[in-house]
Amino acid sequence: MPIDYLPTAVIIPGVMGFVILVLLYAGVVLPTIWSRRPERRKAAHRTLDMLLKARRGLRRIGQ
């Protein structure tokens, strides 16, 4: 099925999910890996840990 025929209700949530994923990656994952400042790496690591724990919790609720 070409993308021209997909309803807007399908395209918009997909695009928004992709944008959110890119923002989380750029704002949390990259500083965890590449920051030279230890305090920034630790803060980004804590934030990433909280996000992953929240994601695991949501997955358990959905089952």
N, C-alpha and C positions, 0 to 999 in steps of 0.2 A: 504494500500500500504506500503510495507516494506521500510525502509529508504534506502536500497540498490538501489532502483529504482528511487529515487529522483535525478533530475539533479543537477549538481554542481551549476548551476545558482540559484537554490532555497536554497541550503544548506549554501553556503558561506554568503549571505546577512543575513540569520537568525542567524548564528554564530556571525557575526560581530555586529549585533544589540544586541545580548545577552552580548557580551563583553563590548560594550559601556555602556549598562545599568548597568552592575556590576561595572564598573569603576566610573560612575557617583554616584552610590549608596555609594560606599566605599569612594569616595573623597569629596562628598558634603553632602549627607544625614546623614551619621554617625557622622561627626564632628558637624553638627547642633545639634544633640541629645546628644552626649557623651562628648564633649570637656569640660574640667574644666575651661578653660580660656574664660572669657566673650568676649574678642575681637575676638577670633577665632570663637566662636559660632555666633556672630553677622555677621562676614564676610561670614561664610558658609550659614547663613540664607539669606543674601542678594543675594548670588550667586544662591541659590536654588530658591528664589523668581524670579530672572531674568530668570532662565531656564524655570520655570513654565509659566511665562508670555509669553516668546518666543514660547513655545509649544502651548499655547492658540491661539496666533496670527497665527501660522502655520495651526492650525485646522480651523480657520475662512477662511483662504485663500483657503484651500482645499475643502470647501463646495460649 
